[in-house]
Amino acid sequence: MKEIELKTSVRQDIWICRHGNRIDFVDPSWKGSDPPLSPDGVVQAKETGIRLRNEGIQHIFSSPFLRTVETAHYIAEALDLSIKIEQGVCEWLNANWFPTPPIFLPLNEMRRRFPRIDETYISRVSPKFPESREEVNARCRAVANSLADTSRSSILIIGHGASVLGMTRALMGEDLSIKPGLCALVKIVRENGSARLALDGDSSHLSGGEAQRDRFN
């Protein structure tokens, strides 16, 4: 596994996870701009929560998209933690995917559905619409470094294909190649002045394996 040098010597585990399967991946008739999890995506999220239960995670950060918040909800239930909605880890706001800026559920409605959301948390990074590839990469670098450097504890970040890849590269090097499968886990360990990639998209905890792994968004 890859390793890089750091200035810090304090042990920190950074977990990065893509959301579970989304309803429009399994039901093409579903219409909308912010799909929730599919039934098997709910199973994936719950299995991920069980997998992470004893890993000492202290904070959960989630993209504001419904599928990521719902994934975070089931994991937070297993870990008994709150959910911090971080705009900076959202989907790539690619104009080919989003003809207009995405509209999310209002925070009060989101919290009614997912009561573990921390209403006091303020996002570290705010994306701009639309984003080029260079802009989303810069945004992922900014949010990954901000969350990792200021938390100083073991954290879980739940994002999307593009943001999982971008954040992992931000912390481990731009030449890194991983395939962020649905609910697959990346684990970066910072310790003794270095960072190493301990897991690069592990899905061994999922009963359904790596279904839909190559569907990027």
Protein Blocks (a to p, Z undefined) as FASTA:
>chain_A
ZZdddfbfbdcddddddddddfklmmmkbgcjbdcddfklmmmmmmmmmmmmmnopabdc
ddfbfklmmmmmmmmmmnopaddddfklmccddfklmmbacddddfklmmmmmmmbcfkb
ccfbdcdddddfklmmmmmmmmmmmmmmmnopacdddddfklmmmmmmmmnojkbccddd
ehiacddddeehiacdfbgoiaklpmnljghklpmZZ
